[in-house]
Amino acid sequence: MTAAKNAAQDPQAYLGADRSTDERTEFYDGKAQALISGSHLHTLLATNVSGELRHRLKGSDCYVLNCDMRLFVKGSGLYAYPDVQVVSGNPEFADEHDDTLLNPRVVVEVLSDNSAAWDQGGKFWHYRHLDSLAEYILVSHRTWLVDHYIKQSNGTWMLKTIEGKEGNLQLVSAKCQLPLSEIYGNTPVSPTATPTSIG
């Protein structure tokens, strides 16, 4: 999903406005940008990921949040709505409203033609300021392909690309596996398509 409009304001004004409407907006550097509703495919992929992760994380100290949970990146000032977040242990919130998460362990973004550049570049730069973040996952909408970034002990990020019918995403921090056949199940996305880029 991508931005449709923006207006200059301060963070408290943004939060007040965002809480008073069903329209979700991202906010950074004085600008709030309304998010365009996801397509059927985008929503289906995000639902597949969140549903399968919830099933696999039952009984652990991790749980899954969908795109309705706002995220605040303290280190950069970005407010965003990731497609899927995984929390390990107790959640931390920005204030008493409990509607702005601070500590996701895993963030997943499903790409689209409009959002791919932002999700792969600028947004990942912001997310890397999250001390809690251990894994960042980008799900292609063009073919069966997932880019999986894993934070290393020295603070750098290692990229693993998983693709094709036999692909299996292994979440290190959440200790679970997610086959690409589950992510792309019941979608028209072909496992043999050859994208020019992940987006």
Helices and strands as residue ranges (DSSP letters): E 3-8, H 11-19, E 25-28, E 31-35, H 40-57, E 62-65, E 70-73, E 78-80, E 84-88, E 100-101, E 106-110, H 116-120, H 122-127, E 135-139, E 145-151, E 157-163, E 168-171, E 176-179, H 180-183
